[in-house]
């Protein structure tokens, strides 16, 4: 696989993480949460292609569907909660507590990495350097996650309380897209 093709594929896989984290960042998150979420997405974007290559299509589809639904439900919950608190004026009660917990961070990382599972299965049949490919996927997705979180956090500071409403709408939209 050509280097440019590899990076374009990695960018395509990282776009879900970037857009999701843009919305999460607007909720007002801590540096620790930024690091934990970025590392989670990075790790899952390395693990999932390798797992996809190992377990094949059928198991990948079953695991992928369950993880996508769980991730989508988490996003819907967070988005609705953000919108609710923004409309009520409870900006101090953001959903960051959920994100700080290990399961929330893992579900976010797993949810945005499901497409990497299917890509790993496909790449396993193409005879590419799977470890190098998975490392590039992980590094690019981790960097895109970090950028999305930082940009979202910056936007959140700039547009104030409306950021929670906008971030909530973004998360609900992504959650609905994942469920549909």
C-alpha positions, 0 to 999 in steps of 0.5 A: 500500500502506498504511503499516501493511500495509507495516510488518506485511509487513516484520516478517513478512519479518524474523522469520526473521532475528530467530529465526536471529540469536537462536541465533547470538547465543547462540554468543557473537559479537563486536561486529564480527560483530553489525555485519557480519551486521546490515548483510548482512541489511539490504542483502539485504532491500533488494536481494532485493525489487528483484531479485525485481521485476526477474528475475521468478518462474522465476529467483527460484524457481531462485535462491531454492531454491539459496540456501535450501539453501546457507543451510540447510546452513550453519545445520545445520553451525553448529548441529551444531558448537555442540551438539557442542562444548557437549556436549563442554565445548569452549565456547571453540571456538564457530563464530564463526570461520565467521561472521566470514568474508565468505562466512558473513555473506553466506550468512546475509544471503542465506538469510534474505532469500529470501522478500523475493525472492518478495515483490519479484516480487509487489509489482512486479505491484501497482504499489507504490513498490518502492524505498520498500518495499525500504528499509523491508524492509531497515531493519526486517530489519536492526533485527530482526537486530541485536535478535536478535543482541544478545538472543541474546548477552545470553542467552548471557552469562546462561545460560552454557555451556548457551547454546551448546547452546540456540543450536545446537538453534535453528540446527539447527531453522531449518536443517531447516525451510529444507531441508524 
